[in-house]
């Protein structure tokens, strides 16, 4: 079950701008909310996600065709 959750999480980090921004601002809280929605992540997966450079997700997202992106319409600072 955890593998499917990590696939969903990575997909969201790459395609959902608001989720990605929330993760970059507070990864721990974002992961906690993600797990509260019923997704399971192992301690190893959590540690790996926390250790990944936050700018990595934005770099990967830039490589995805914009038609696959969920763009945030809220203003950013």
Secondary structure, 3 states (H helix, E strand, C coil): CHHHHHHHHHHHHHHEHHHHHHHHHCHHHHHHHHHHCCCCCCHHHHHHHHHCCHHHHHHHHHCCCHHHCECCCCCCC
